[in-house]
Amino acid sequence: MILKSKTPSLPFPSDIKCVVINLEYVNCTWDEDGLPQENYTLRSRYDSGPETECQTYLKVNDVNVGCRVSYSEEKLNRFSPLHAWLYSANGSVVAEHHRNLINMVKLDPPYNLTVEMKSPELYLYWNSSNRTKAMCKTSQVRYKINHKNWQLQSKSTERNSFSLPVPDGQSRYEFQVRVKMSYTCGKSEIWSAWSESVCWGSMKNINCTDTKEVTNFSDLFRIVQFLFQVNCDFWNILWFS
């Protein structure tokens, strides 16, 4: 797997960071401090499993910067320490990892966001990773009105909907959702990325990328006011000419 370069080369890695991705596999990376100057190799094992060499390396500019390590949720691998060793070309160990991954799980972002008006409330619905039960997920919603600052809502477990009381039908609303593992099933420190946005305005769903749509009443009022002034000026010119 090829990744993009993000930092200058450094002599050697100082740490190995391992994260469980959507309860499907583990990404172990060692380029947080910069791009390594040589191709290191990784060997790893769980407490109950054999030690193996990496089968799939993550690369930047043809340099190994990480490894995709196998993972099993059935075996609850995240509750067992993952041991990993990073070797240089001469066989010496330059970095190690010895910890369980219970709080290092990153779920995929929520998807299929939809908005529905059920007077007098505006309802937001979404789907999230099916790799774990609803009781194992904590979600958080944020929204903004008329392109202003995001308003972050309180966290909630076992939820795939959110309601906003008495929305202004002339304003533009934009919503996003993120999710992470809850304390019920082993609380993670890591949130998913924010979902793609879904937008609502003028009493209907709208395209979030459509900047031409007028959804703010004050903007509409200014346009009407301008057209009225132009009309008055036109008739004044005709009257006095």
PyMOL commands that set and color helices and strands:
alter all, ss='L'
color gray80, all
select helices_A, chain A and resi 77-79+134-136+183-185+217-240
alter helices_A, ss='H'
color red, helices_A
select strands_A, chain A and resi 2-3+9-10+17-21+25-29+35-36+41-46+52-53+57-60+63-70+82-87+93-99+105-106+111-118+121-127+137-145+151-152+156-157+161-165+172-181+198-201+204-206
alter strands_A, ss='S'
color yellow, strands_A
deselect
rebuild
show_as cartoon
